[in-house]
Amino acid sequence: MEGSGDEHPLVLFGISRVDFERLLWIIYPADFGVCRAHTQDEWTSILHLSTRWEFSDIRALAIHELQKLAINPIDKITLSRRFDISGRWTLAAYAALCQRPDALTLEEAACLGLETMVRVAQLREQIDRGTPLRPKHHYQNPTSAAGSRRSGVDPAPLSSHPSRKPREAGQPVNARPGKPSLTDPKRNIRRPATKIAPDVYRMVAEAFGVDGAEQTA
C-alpha cells in the first residue's frame, strides 16, 4: 500500500525533495522555537508549498520572513506575482524601480514583461518632470490576477539580480567583498534603506493597481 513504509513510499509528483524538506523544518522543527530557514531561497521553497497546499499560517510566516530580507525590487515583484502578495512591500518594489537613478536593464525588462516595463518608463519620466501621471488605459495588475491561480503555482527559480553593496569608506575601487557563506544566518537580514516619496507611492499604486495596505496572507 502506497505510503505504508519505506518499501512503498508516497510519491508526491511535481514536488522537489528540497522544497518538501524545508517545509518540514517548519512543521517539525528539530529544536523547538528555532527556525532553520534564513535565506530568500529557503523561505521561497516554504512559501511555494504552503501556498500550493493552502497552509495559511505557514504561508503568512514565509511572507513575513521574506519581507524582512534585503531582496532586490525585481525579485520582490517576481515573488508578488507568483504568490499573490500585495501591500506596501510590493508597492515599494515598483516604487524603487521608478525612483532609482539607473534605468531598467534588458534582463530586468525581460523579467517584468513589456507592459510593466513601459509603465515603469512612463512613471520614471513623470517623476523626473514632477508632473502627475494620467494613465490612458487600465493596467491589469499581474499580482492581482495571480490570486485565482494560487494553488497551481509552477515552481521556477527567481531571477538573480543581486543588489550591489555600496563601497565602504577606505575600500579600494577594485576590491571584491568576500562572498557570504550559504549558512550565514546574517545573510540578507536587513531591508535596503530606500526612501520613497509619498507622492511616488500614490502614483505607483494607481498605475499598477497595488493596494498599499499591509497583506501577509
Backbone as ProteinMPNN parsed JSONL, in Angstrom:
{"seq_chain_A": "MEGSGDEHPLVLFGISRVDFERLLWIIYPADFGVCRAHTQDEWTSILHLSTRWEFSDIRALAIHELQKLAINPIDKITLSRRFDISGRWTLAAYAALCQRPDALTLEEAACLGLETMVRVAQLREQIDRGTPLRPKHHYQNPTSAAGSRRSGVDPAPLSSHPSRKPREAGQPVNARPGKPSLTDPKRNIRRPATKIAPDVYRMVAEAFGVDGAEQTA", "coords_chain_A": {"N_chain_A": [[0.844, -1.193, 0.0], [0.587, 2.182, -0.89], [2.617, 4.515, 0.728], [2.793, 3.155, 3.094], [5.216, 2.345, 4.117], [8.901, 2.303, 3.957], [9.441, 0.748, 1.751], [7.263, 1.123, 0.185], [6.79, 3.965, -0.697], [5.091, 7.161, -0.411], [4.502, 8.897, -3.221], [5.055, 12.153, -4.236], [4.223, 13.801, -6.837], [5.786, 16.245, -8.875], [6.817, 17.7, -6.788], [9.65, 18.948, -5.274], [12.367, 17.396, -3.526], [13.947, 19.025, -1.917], [12.341, 21.325, -1.475], [10.251, 20.115, -0.041], [11.561, 19.139, 2.243], [12.338, 21.547, 3.406], [9.874, 22.664, 4.044], [9.142, 20.89, 6.03], [10.891, 21.681, 7.997], [9.523, 23.7, 9.243], [7.106, 22.54, 10.045], [7.902, 20.315, 11.591], [10.065, 21.175, 13.613], [13.54, 20.766, 14.393], [14.686, 21.8, 16.703], [12.839, 23.206, 19.225], [11.272, 26.287, 18.715], [13.342, 27.275, 17.225], [14.227, 28.267, 14.038], [15.275, 26.888, 10.997], [15.369, 28.028, 8.51], [16.699, 30.718, 6.677], [17.459, 32.144, 4.395], [16.575, 33.8, 1.258], [16.013, 31.918, -0.764], [15.388, 29.614, 0.729], [13.096, 30.396, 2.218], [11.432, 30.942, 0.092], [10.993, 28.399, -0.972], [9.483, 27.307, 1.129], [7.3, 29.03, 1.081], [6.279, 28.434, -1.432], [5.279, 25.71, -1.279], [3.538, 25.92, 0.927], [1.68, 27.694, -0.068], [0.713, 26.267, -2.262], [-0.473, 24.045, -1.026], [-2.213, 25.26, 0.636], [-1.602, 26.006, 3.317], [-2.247, 28.199, 5.412], [-1.242, 29.563, 7.711], [1.502, 28.946, 7.714], [2.17, 29.956, 5.245], [1.707, 32.715, 5.723], [3.71, 33.158, 7.613], [6.024, 32.655, 6.052], [5.846, 34.721, 4.141], [6.058, 36.914, 5.841], [8.689, 36.575, 6.827], [10.171, 36.75, 4.454], [9.693, 39.398, 3.813], [11.313, 40.674, 5.583], [13.833, 40.439, 4.626], [16.635, 41.606, 2.642], [15.795, 42.006, -0.297], [16.093, 42.398, -3.796], [14.299, 44.754, -5.93], [13.292, 43.576, -8.363], [13.14, 40.799, -7.846], [11.353, 40.925, -5.723], [9.0, 41.753, -7.008], [8.676, 39.59, -8.731], [8.231, 37.531, -6.87], [5.856, 38.526, -5.743], [4.073, 38.321, -7.877], [4.088, 35.56, -8.419], [3.097, 34.457, -6.065], [0.897, 35.908, -5.283], [1.132, 38.273, -3.603], [0.447, 41.253, -2.017], [0.23, 44.689, -0.901], [2.295, 47.061, 0.993], [4.92, 46.183, 0.705], [5.147, 45.084, -1.869], [4.348, 47.331, -3.292], [6.422, 49.095, -2.654], [8.513, 47.903, -4.054], [7.897, 48.31, -6.794], [7.925, 51.111, -6.694], [10.582, 51.635, -6.033], [11.922, 50.88, -8.382], [10.966, 52.806, -10.088], [12.01, 55.114, -9.057], [14.736, 54.912, -8.772], [18.15, 55.789, -9.724], [19.238, 54.475, -12.016], [18.2, 53.219, -15.192], [15.976, 50.536, -16.293], [17.538, 47.404, -16.943], [18.13, 45.292, -19.854], [17.77, 42.618, -19.153], [16.282, 42.847, -16.787], [13.986, 44.072, -17.8], [13.028, 42.02, -19.415], [12.289, 40.17, -17.488], [10.195, 41.508, -16.196], [8.301, 41.994, -18.177], [6.65, 43.363, -21.109], [4.512, 45.304, -20.785], [4.695, 46.129, -18.072], [7.296, 47.117, -18.11], [7.012, 49.335, -19.836], [5.21, 50.898, -18.338], [6.763, 51.434, -16.072], [8.801, 52.967, -17.26], [7.265, 55.182, -18.117], [6.399, 56.196, -15.651], [8.846, 56.871, -14.463], [9.629, 58.968, -16.091], [7.558, 60.783, -15.545], [8.001, 61.239, -12.831], [10.536, 62.426, -12.896], [9.882, 64.784, -14.182], [8.163, 65.83, -12.36], [5.432, 65.892, -12.611], [1.938, 64.94, -12.499], [0.821, 61.564, -13.058], [-1.158, 60.471, -15.738], [-2.763, 57.902, -16.599], [-3.574, 56.331, -19.718], [-4.981, 54.05, -20.146], [-6.428, 51.198, -18.52], [-4.412, 49.409, -16.277], [-3.62, 46.024, -16.074], [-3.059, 44.401, -13.249], [-0.555, 42.074, -12.635], [-0.116, 40.846, -10.186], [-2.596, 40.856, -8.8], [-4.081, 39.356, -10.603], [-3.024, 36.887, -10.253], [-4.18, 35.638, -8.116], [-6.35, 33.803, -8.461], [-4.994, 31.676, -9.422], [-3.518, 30.569, -7.442], [-3.175, 27.993, -6.261], [-2.008, 26.549, -8.266], [0.688, 27.103, -8.703], [3.678, 27.226, -10.487], [6.73, 25.883, -9.722], [9.496, 27.813, -10.084], [12.805, 29.066, -10.594], [13.848, 32.099, -8.987], [14.665, 35.237, -10.506], [18.074, 36.192, -10.835], [19.29, 38.861, -9.531], [21.349, 40.328, -7.843], [21.506, 42.897, -5.427], [23.755, 45.601, -5.563], [26.314, 46.07, -3.24], [27.047, 48.993, -1.405], [30.189, 50.67, -1.719], [32.464, 50.573, 0.922], [33.898, 53.073, 3.099], [37.282, 53.811, 2.48], [37.735, 51.449, 1.192], [39.308, 49.924, -1.583], [38.595, 50.703, -5.036], [38.643, 48.57, -6.812], [38.384, 46.413, -5.173], [37.098, 43.301, -4.13], [34.329, 42.381, -2.307], [34.077, 39.848, 0.243], [32.47, 36.755, -0.466], [29.423, 35.849, 1.006], [28.825, 33.114, 3.275], [26.685, 30.315, 2.568], [25.441, 29.351, 4.766], [25.383, 31.388, 6.539], [23.655, 33.047, 8.975], [23.186, 35.758, 9.034], [22.911, 36.663, 6.526], [21.39, 38.682, 4.12], [19.578, 39.877, 5.925], [18.744, 42.449, 6.673], [16.519, 44.993, 5.518], [16.813, 46.94, 2.506], [17.687, 50.353, 2.861], [15.771, 52.367, 1.519], [14.398, 55.388, 0.635], [11.201, 56.365, -0.169], [9.284, 58.745, -1.8], [6.12, 60.038, -0.649], [4.316, 60.891, -2.684], [5.233, 59.431, -4.846], [4.629, 56.828, -4.085], [1.832, 56.989, -4.214], [1.377, 57.516, -6.957], [2.481, 55.198, -8.107], [0.88, 53.195, -6.971], [-1.602, 53.765, -8.144], [-0.952, 53.451, -10.843], [-0.165, 50.745, -11.101], [-2.136, 49.359, -9.842], [-1.895, 48.447, -7.18], [-2.629, 47.661, -3.878], [-1.972, 49.632, -1.081], [-2.174, 48.773, 1.525], [-1.137, 46.703, 4.29], [-0.406, 43.295, 3.674], [-0.354, 39.903, 4.419], [-1.174, 37.343, 3.944]], "CA_chain_A": [[0.0, 0.0, 0.0], [1.407, 3.378, -1.027], [2.747, 5.297, 1.945], [2.774, 2.3, 4.281], [6.57, 2.114, 4.622], [9.993, 2.695, 3.077], [9.372, -0.02, 0.509], [6.118, 1.621, -0.583], [6.684, 5.386, -0.325], [4.057, 8.001, -1.021], [5.181, 9.742, -4.208], [4.428, 13.457, -4.464], [4.671, 14.219, -8.16], [5.937, 17.678, -9.069], [7.321, 18.327, -5.566], [11.072, 18.652, -5.111], [12.752, 16.928, -2.193], [14.463, 20.162, -1.159], [11.197, 22.132, -1.033], [9.497, 19.38, 0.971], [12.354, 19.122, 3.47], [12.287, 22.88, 4.018], [8.555, 22.807, 4.666], [9.166, 20.107, 7.267], [11.592, 22.464, 9.02], [8.525, 24.494, 9.957], [6.091, 21.668, 10.646], [8.562, 19.5, 12.611], [11.387, 21.764, 13.871], [14.462, 19.933, 15.17], [14.788, 22.458, 18.001], [11.633, 23.999, 19.43], [11.474, 27.727, 18.729], [14.48, 27.644, 16.373], [13.911, 28.037, 12.631], [16.473, 26.656, 10.187], [15.303, 28.817, 7.276], [17.233, 32.068, 6.818], [17.72, 32.811, 3.126], [15.467, 34.025, 0.324], [15.702, 30.666, -1.449], [14.755, 28.702, 1.677], [11.735, 30.858, 2.517], [10.64, 30.806, -1.134], [10.566, 26.995, -1.01], [8.408, 27.143, 2.12], [6.147, 29.776, 0.576], [5.736, 27.717, -2.586], [4.457, 24.564, -0.889], [2.447, 26.346, 1.809], [0.668, 28.283, -0.947], [0.133, 25.199, -3.083], [-1.287, 23.169, -0.189], [-3.109, 26.119, 1.41], [-1.248, 26.097, 4.731], [-2.307, 29.653, 5.502], [-0.367, 30.081, 8.77], [2.892, 28.829, 7.262], [2.297, 30.933, 4.156], [1.834, 34.037, 6.327], [5.047, 33.21, 8.216], [7.02, 32.756, 4.985], [5.77, 36.077, 3.59], [6.588, 37.807, 6.874], [10.142, 36.442, 6.881], [10.719, 37.287, 3.206], [9.596, 40.851, 3.865], [12.38, 41.161, 6.445], [15.104, 40.27, 3.935], [17.045, 42.638, 1.683], [15.578, 41.436, -1.622], [16.061, 43.463, -4.796], [12.933, 45.002, -6.404], [12.858, 42.654, -9.408], [12.745, 39.559, -7.194], [10.132, 41.2, -4.955], [7.867, 41.755, -7.943], [8.52, 38.205, -9.177], [7.581, 36.814, -5.77], [4.493, 39.029, -5.601], [3.265, 37.773, -8.958], [3.975, 34.092, -8.291], [2.399, 34.02, -4.864], [-0.223, 36.799, -4.985], [1.458, 39.088, -2.443], [0.19, 42.659, -2.265], [0.629, 45.505, 0.239], [3.353, 48.063, 0.849], [6.161, 45.538, 0.283], [5.092, 45.037, -3.328], [4.299, 48.714, -3.758], [7.769, 49.654, -2.524], [9.365, 47.343, -5.102], [7.623, 49.087, -8.007], [8.348, 52.495, -6.474], [12.042, 51.686, -6.073], [12.324, 50.842, -9.785], [10.599, 54.067, -10.733], [12.715, 56.257, -8.468], [16.182, 54.716, -8.709], [18.853, 56.541, -10.776], [19.513, 53.692, -13.221], [17.06, 52.672, -15.935], [15.905, 49.08, -16.33], [18.402, 46.691, -17.878], [17.4, 44.408, -20.754], [17.411, 41.415, -18.415], [15.198, 43.201, -15.884], [12.795, 44.307, -18.612], [12.528, 40.711, -19.845], [11.631, 39.553, -16.327], [8.976, 42.238, -15.855], [7.322, 41.969, -19.256], [6.578, 44.588, -21.897], [3.607, 46.32, -20.249], [5.273, 46.674, -16.843], [8.464, 47.901, -18.492], [6.541, 50.614, -20.367], [4.642, 51.675, -17.238], [7.879, 51.912, -15.251], [9.442, 54.054, -18.005], [6.38, 56.348, -18.056], [6.434, 56.746, -14.301], [10.156, 57.494, -14.252], [9.585, 60.251, -16.789], [6.663, 61.67, -14.805], [8.655, 61.601, -11.573], [11.6, 63.374, -13.231], [9.258, 66.066, -14.501], [7.401, 66.314, -11.225], [4.042, 66.078, -13.032], [1.125, 63.773, -12.174], [0.618, 60.566, -14.101], [-2.534, 60.293, -16.197], [-2.771, 56.709, -17.467], [-4.545, 56.359, -20.805], [-5.776, 52.833, -20.134], [-6.326, 50.465, -17.259], [-3.312, 48.446, -16.195], [-4.0, 44.764, -15.441], [-2.013, 44.071, -12.307], [-0.291, 40.634, -12.611], [-0.208, 40.344, -8.818], [-3.992, 40.578, -8.509], [-4.557, 38.299, -11.489], [-2.47, 35.594, -9.851], [-4.914, 35.085, -6.981], [-7.17, 32.648, -8.817], [-4.125, 30.573, -9.813], [-2.602, 30.367, -6.331], [-2.89, 26.587, -5.986], [-1.33, 25.914, -9.382], [1.939, 27.803, -8.935], [4.73, 26.398, -11.052], [7.978, 26.246, -9.075], [10.529, 28.242, -11.012], [13.779, 29.85, -9.841], [13.747, 33.547, -9.083], [15.73, 35.855, -11.277], [19.22, 36.515, -9.986], [19.741, 40.237, -9.72], [21.752, 40.765, -6.512], [21.729, 44.321, -5.263], [25.151, 45.912, -5.315], [26.583, 46.623, -1.921], [27.814, 50.231, -1.519], [31.588, 50.553, -1.341], [32.727, 51.148, 2.221], [34.954, 54.089, 3.142], [38.61, 53.244, 2.552], [37.843, 50.224, 0.394], [39.715, 50.217, -2.97], [37.518, 50.569, -6.012], [38.681, 47.265, -7.452], [38.34, 45.351, -4.167], [35.899, 42.481, -4.169], [33.939, 41.935, -0.978], [34.008, 38.407, 0.391], [31.159, 36.163, -0.715], [28.921, 35.292, 2.26], [28.54, 31.685, 3.323], [25.269, 29.987, 2.429], [24.898, 29.043, 6.08], [25.49, 32.567, 7.385], [22.302, 33.491, 9.306], [23.057, 37.2, 8.887], [22.825, 36.972, 5.102], [20.144, 39.281, 3.628], [18.636, 40.033, 7.023], [18.212, 43.8, 6.742], [15.909, 45.569, 4.325], [17.543, 48.093, 1.999], [17.15, 51.614, 3.354], [15.403, 53.197, 0.382], [13.322, 56.311, 0.972], [10.299, 56.607, -1.278], [8.417, 59.888, -1.54], [4.696, 59.668, -0.595], [3.677, 61.094, -3.983], [5.631, 58.327, -5.718], [3.796, 55.689, -3.678], [0.478, 57.183, -4.721], [1.409, 57.357, -8.407], [2.748, 53.797, -8.425], [-0.305, 52.426, -6.587], [-2.625, 53.993, -9.163], [-0.505, 52.94, -12.137], [-0.058, 49.286, -11.126], [-3.274, 48.75, -9.169], [-1.435, 47.761, -5.974], [-3.172, 48.194, -2.631], [-0.884, 49.968, -0.17], [-2.379, 48.207, 2.859], [-0.311, 45.543, 4.568], [-1.019, 41.991, 3.403], [0.592, 38.844, 4.732], [-1.685, 36.01, 3.612]], "C_chain_A": [[0.881, 1.247, 0.0], [1.409, 4.183, 0.268], [2.799, 4.482, 3.212], [4.157, 2.05, 4.869], [7.608, 2.541, 3.614], [9.952, 1.977, 1.74], [8.23, 0.433, -0.395], [5.89, 3.102, -0.239], [5.509, 6.079, -1.022], [4.756, 9.002, -1.935], [4.379, 11.026, -4.41], [4.959, 14.006, -5.779], [4.722, 15.743, -8.264], [6.452, 18.422, -7.852], [8.792, 17.957, -5.403], [11.361, 18.242, -3.671], [13.225, 18.085, -1.326], [13.316, 21.022, -0.625], [10.442, 21.438, 0.098], [10.246, 19.344, 2.303], [12.301, 20.479, 4.174], [10.93, 23.16, 4.653], [8.498, 22.053, 5.989], [9.951, 20.806, 8.365], [10.603, 23.239, 9.883], [7.536, 23.602, 10.7], [6.678, 20.838, 11.794], [9.96, 20.062, 12.893], [12.242, 20.848, 14.741], [14.629, 20.478, 16.578], [13.594, 23.384, 18.161], [11.983, 25.481, 19.508], [12.629, 28.204, 17.869], [14.15, 27.288, 14.934], [15.199, 27.913, 11.823], [16.497, 27.514, 8.933], [15.799, 30.236, 7.534], [17.275, 32.835, 5.501], [16.451, 32.977, 2.288], [15.051, 32.716, -0.349], [14.964, 29.697, -0.53], [13.311, 29.113, 1.966], [10.842, 30.798, 1.278], [10.152, 29.374, -1.307], [9.381, 26.762, -0.081], [7.145, 27.851, 1.653], [5.48, 29.034, -0.579], [4.802, 26.583, -2.169], [3.312, 24.954, 0.044], [1.33, 27.013, 1.018], [-0.05, 27.197, -1.743], [-0.821, 24.325, -2.28], [-2.183, 23.936, 0.785], [-2.882, 26.011, 2.917], [-1.136, 27.586, 5.057], [-1.37, 30.23, 6.566], [1.1, 30.036, 8.356], [3.152, 29.788, 6.113], [2.505, 32.334, 4.719], [3.212, 34.211, 6.974], [6.115, 33.406, 7.152], [7.033, 34.156, 4.374], [6.381, 37.078, 4.569], [8.117, 37.768, 6.902], [10.801, 36.966, 5.601], [10.712, 38.806, 3.213], [10.669, 41.467, 4.749], [13.739, 41.121, 5.756], [15.367, 41.407, 2.948], [16.991, 42.046, 0.275], [15.475, 42.567, -2.64], [14.653, 43.582, -5.392], [12.429, 44.017, -7.455], [12.384, 41.339, -8.796], [11.5, 39.756, -6.333], [8.898, 41.134, -5.856], [7.605, 40.338, -8.461], [7.82, 37.37, -8.11], [6.118, 37.231, -5.633], [3.571, 38.442, -6.656], [3.045, 36.268, -8.795], [3.048, 33.69, -7.156], [1.311, 34.989, -4.412], [0.005, 37.565, -3.684], [1.224, 40.544, -2.814], [0.712, 43.474, -1.079], [1.813, 46.398, -0.052], [4.672, 47.466, 0.393], [6.243, 45.494, -1.242], [5.102, 46.442, -3.916], [5.682, 49.35, -3.719], [8.708, 49.139, -3.599], [9.164, 48.092, -6.417], [8.145, 50.521, -7.865], [9.865, 52.624, -6.56], [12.558, 51.669, -7.506], [12.069, 52.175, -10.475], [11.444, 55.233, -10.249], [14.233, 56.103, -8.46], [16.868, 55.458, -9.862], [18.996, 55.776, -12.088], [18.228, 53.191, -13.871], [17.079, 51.15, -15.882], [16.921, 48.51, -17.322], [17.543, 45.814, -18.782], [16.935, 43.153, -20.027], [16.251, 41.686, -17.46], [13.898, 43.41, -16.649], [12.182, 42.989, -19.074], [11.798, 40.009, -18.705], [10.283, 40.206, -16.041], [7.899, 42.111, -16.92], [7.173, 43.341, -19.891], [5.723, 45.664, -21.224], [4.164, 46.953, -18.974], [6.478, 47.543, -17.159], [8.052, 49.282, -18.99], [5.993, 51.492, -19.25], [5.729, 52.236, -16.337], [8.574, 53.085, -15.94], [8.597, 55.319, -17.974], [6.427, 57.011, -16.691], [7.754, 57.437, -14.007], [10.196, 58.876, -14.903], [8.715, 61.251, -16.042], [7.292, 62.135, -13.502], [9.765, 62.609, -11.819], [11.039, 64.759, -13.523], [8.563, 66.689, -13.3], [5.955, 66.579, -11.567], [3.248, 64.824, -12.732], [0.962, 62.842, -13.356], [-0.855, 60.453, -14.456], [-2.561, 59.104, -17.137], [-3.882, 56.762, -18.499], [-5.408, 55.102, -20.842], [-5.54, 52.117, -18.822], [-5.202, 49.457, -17.327], [-3.79, 47.195, -15.469], [-2.855, 44.31, -14.555], [-1.773, 42.561, -12.27], [-0.404, 40.044, -11.226], [-1.63, 39.98, -8.466], [-4.51, 39.418, -9.341], [-4.079, 36.924, -11.067], [-3.274, 34.925, -8.764], [-5.679, 33.827, -7.302], [-6.329, 31.445, -9.197], [-3.201, 30.151, -8.682], [-2.22, 28.911, -6.14], [-2.128, 25.913, -7.108], [-0.013, 26.575, -9.712], [2.991, 26.843, -9.444], [6.05, 26.784, -10.434], [9.036, 26.582, -10.105], [11.503, 29.104, -10.245], [13.557, 31.335, -10.031], [14.877, 34.071, -9.94], [16.853, 36.232, -10.336], [19.725, 37.891, -10.338], [20.191, 40.769, -8.373], [22.008, 42.254, -6.474], [23.199, 44.565, -4.967], [25.321, 46.554, -3.948], [27.42, 47.883, -2.07], [29.239, 50.02, -1.045], [31.83, 51.258, -0.027], [33.871, 52.145, 2.133], [36.309, 53.409, 3.293], [38.802, 51.977, 1.749], [38.252, 50.578, -1.024], [38.584, 49.949, -3.933], [37.475, 49.18, -6.6], [38.642, 46.116, -6.455], [37.032, 44.598, -4.261], [35.534, 42.045, -2.764], [33.81, 40.428, -0.937], [32.601, 37.893, 0.184], [30.65, 35.513, 0.554], [28.656, 33.804, 2.154], [27.052, 31.438, 3.216], [24.624, 29.706, 3.771], [24.96, 30.228, 7.031], [24.101, 33.095, 7.707], [22.097, 34.984, 9.153], [22.854, 37.625, 7.441], [21.444, 37.509, 4.735], [19.119, 39.55, 4.733], [18.01, 41.424, 7.037], [17.612, 44.245, 5.421], [16.77, 46.726, 3.82], [16.879, 49.386, 2.436], [16.9, 52.56, 2.184], [14.218, 54.074, 0.758], [12.498, 56.606, -0.28], [9.372, 57.757, -0.908], [6.955, 59.457, -1.542], [3.985, 59.828, -1.932], [4.01, 59.969, -4.964], [4.825, 57.083, -5.385], [2.402, 55.793, -4.29], [0.427, 56.954, -6.229], [1.585, 55.899, -8.811], [1.526, 52.931, -8.104], [-1.402, 52.554, -7.639], [-2.232, 53.353, -10.492], [-0.531, 51.419, -12.211], [-1.2, 48.587, -10.399], [-2.894, 47.959, -7.938], [-2.018, 48.452, -4.755], [-2.033, 48.429, -1.66], [-1.041, 49.414, 1.221], [-1.512, 46.969, 3.036], [-1.095, 44.256, 4.294], [0.019, 40.92, 3.663], [0.072, 37.469, 4.37], [-2.692, 36.11, 2.487]], "O_chain_A": [[1.813, 1.353, 0.798], [0.358, 4.492, 0.829], [2.844, 5.047, 4.305], [4.265, 1.588, 6.006], [7.278, 3.071, 2.553], [10.374, 2.521, 0.719], [8.231, 0.158, -1.595], [4.916, 3.446, 0.43], [5.018, 5.64, -2.062], [5.514, 9.853, -1.47], [3.187, 10.99, -4.715], [6.031, 14.61, -5.817], [3.819, 16.439, -7.8], [6.523, 19.651, -7.869], [9.137, 16.775, -5.396], [10.695, 18.678, -2.732], [12.937, 18.123, -0.13], [13.319, 21.404, 0.545], [10.042, 22.076, 1.072], [9.642, 19.498, 3.364], [12.228, 20.542, 5.401], [10.851, 23.823, 5.687], [7.885, 22.516, 6.951], [9.71, 20.557, 9.546], [10.807, 23.416, 11.084], [7.176, 23.878, 11.844], [6.044, 20.673, 12.836], [10.949, 19.477, 12.45], [11.755, 20.236, 15.691], [14.704, 19.712, 17.54], [13.364, 24.253, 17.32], [12.869, 25.884, 20.262], [12.88, 29.406, 17.784], [13.828, 26.137, 14.636], [16.104, 28.737, 11.954], [17.563, 27.706, 8.347], [15.375, 30.881, 8.493], [17.138, 34.058, 5.498], [15.411, 32.382, 2.57], [13.859, 32.442, -0.484], [14.021, 29.032, -0.958], [12.41, 28.274, 1.959], [9.63, 30.623, 1.397], [9.021, 29.153, -1.742], [8.404, 26.109, -0.448], [6.042, 27.328, 1.812], [4.254, 29.013, -0.684], [3.669, 26.5, -2.644], [2.228, 24.378, -0.04], [0.16, 26.912, 1.39], [-1.274, 27.216, -1.876], [-1.861, 23.91, -2.79], [-2.828, 23.341, 1.649], [-3.833, 25.933, 3.695], [-0.05, 28.161, 4.985], [-0.765, 31.279, 6.345], [1.853, 30.975, 8.615], [4.233, 30.369, 6.017], [3.377, 33.066, 4.251], [3.809, 35.284, 6.891], [7.015, 34.229, 7.322], [8.099, 34.714, 4.118], [7.127, 37.973, 4.173], [8.764, 38.811, 6.991], [11.876, 37.564, 5.662], [11.626, 39.434, 2.677], [10.911, 42.672, 4.669], [14.699, 41.71, 6.253], [14.443, 42.076, 2.485], [18.013, 41.636, -0.276], [14.837, 43.585, -2.371], [13.892, 42.615, -5.364], [11.252, 43.657, -7.439], [11.338, 40.819, -9.184], [10.677, 38.848, -6.225], [7.885, 40.532, -5.5], [6.453, 39.931, -8.611], [6.917, 36.592, -8.418], [5.244, 36.388, -5.431], [2.424, 38.104, -6.367], [1.941, 35.77, -9.011], [2.307, 32.713, -7.261], [0.847, 34.903, -3.275], [-0.823, 37.517, -2.774], [1.749, 41.019, -3.822], [1.558, 42.987, -0.328], [2.28, 46.488, -1.188], [5.471, 48.156, -0.24], [7.273, 45.822, -1.83], [5.777, 46.709, -4.91], [6.067, 50.063, -4.645], [9.613, 49.859, -4.02], [10.133, 48.465, -7.078], [8.732, 51.072, -8.797], [10.378, 53.606, -7.095], [13.524, 52.364, -7.822], [12.843, 52.613, -11.326], [11.581, 56.234, -10.953], [14.947, 57.064, -8.172], [16.228, 55.729, -10.879], [18.887, 56.368, -13.161], [17.287, 52.789, -13.185], [18.073, 50.547, -15.477], [17.133, 49.065, -18.4], [16.359, 45.613, -18.509], [15.824, 42.677, -20.261], [15.345, 40.863, -17.331], [12.833, 42.98, -16.204], [10.96, 42.853, -19.121], [10.798, 39.329, -18.933], [9.328, 39.518, -15.68], [6.71, 42.119, -16.603], [7.525, 44.356, -19.291], [6.157, 46.81, -21.104], [4.111, 48.172, -18.811], [6.665, 48.593, -16.544], [8.661, 50.286, -18.618], [6.271, 52.691, -19.209], [5.637, 53.378, -15.886], [8.9, 54.081, -15.295], [9.134, 56.416, -17.822], [6.488, 58.236, -16.585], [7.772, 58.487, -13.365], [10.729, 59.828, -14.334], [9.075, 62.422, -15.912], [7.136, 63.292, -13.111], [9.927, 63.55, -11.043], [11.635, 65.774, -13.162], [8.392, 67.906, -13.224], [5.301, 67.39, -10.91], [3.82, 63.734, -12.708], [0.963, 63.273, -14.509], [-1.705, 60.352, -13.57], [-2.399, 59.269, -18.347], [-4.998, 57.185, -18.199], [-6.451, 55.086, -21.496], [-4.578, 52.394, -18.107], [-5.056, 48.736, -18.314], [-4.314, 47.292, -14.359], [-1.808, 43.887, -15.044], [-2.686, 41.816, -11.911], [-0.75, 38.871, -11.081], [-1.871, 38.916, -7.896], [-5.284, 38.594, -8.855], [-4.651, 35.911, -11.468], [-3.071, 33.739, -8.504], [-5.672, 32.878, -6.519], [-6.84, 30.329, -9.292], [-2.212, 29.458, -8.916], [-1.054, 28.613, -5.88], [-1.638, 24.798, -6.924], [0.38, 26.613, -10.878], [3.172, 25.761, -8.886], [6.476, 27.927, -10.6], [9.427, 25.732, -10.905], [11.094, 29.816, -9.328], [13.133, 31.781, -11.097], [15.918, 33.429, -10.082], [16.615, 36.554, -9.171], [20.475, 38.079, -11.296], [19.488, 41.594, -7.789], [22.643, 42.812, -7.369], [23.817, 43.82, -4.207], [24.576, 47.454, -3.56], [28.418, 47.863, -2.791], [29.479, 49.285, -0.088], [31.446, 52.416, 0.135], [34.702, 52.083, 1.228], [36.471, 52.529, 4.138], [39.922, 51.48, 1.637], [37.626, 51.443, -1.636], [37.73, 49.094, -3.698], [36.394, 48.652, -6.865], [38.844, 44.964, -6.837], [35.975, 45.199, -4.452], [36.341, 41.405, -2.089], [33.479, 39.795, -1.939], [31.638, 38.528, 0.614], [31.359, 34.698, 1.143], [28.309, 33.294, 1.089], [26.244, 32.23, 3.7], [23.405, 29.807, 3.912], [24.625, 30.093, 8.208], [23.411, 33.556, 6.798], [20.956, 35.448, 9.142], [22.65, 38.805, 7.159], [20.435, 36.858, 5.01], [17.915, 39.458, 4.493], [16.837, 41.557, 7.387], [18.121, 43.922, 4.348], [17.394, 47.423, 4.621], [15.655, 49.509, 2.389], [17.711, 53.441, 1.897], [13.164, 53.574, 1.151], [13.025, 57.037, -1.305], [8.753, 57.752, 0.156], [6.57, 58.604, -2.343], [3.144, 59.002, -2.287], [3.188, 59.598, -5.801], [4.386, 56.363, -6.281], [1.863, 54.818, -4.814], [-0.47, 56.271, -6.722], [0.93, 55.418, -9.736], [1.178, 52.037, -8.876], [-2.054, 51.569, -7.986], [-3.074, 52.781, -11.185], [-0.873, 50.853, -13.25], [-1.236, 47.358, -10.341], [-3.488, 46.917, -7.662], [-1.919, 49.67, -4.611], [-1.215, 47.537, -1.432], [-0.133, 49.56, 2.04], [-1.192, 46.275, 2.071], [-2.274, 44.14, 4.63], [1.148, 41.015, 3.182], [0.819, 36.497, 4.48], [-3.241, 35.096, 2.058]]}, "name": "protein", "num_of_chains": 1, "seq": "MEGSGDEHPLVLFGISRVDFERLLWIIYPADFGVCRAHTQDEWTSILHLSTRWEFSDIRALAIHELQKLAINPIDKITLSRRFDISGRWTLAAYAALCQRPDALTLEEAACLGLETMVRVAQLREQIDRGTPLRPKHHYQNPTSAAGSRRSGVDPAPLSSHPSRKPREAGQPVNARPGKPSLTDPKRNIRRPATKIAPDVYRMVAEAFGVDGAEQTA"}
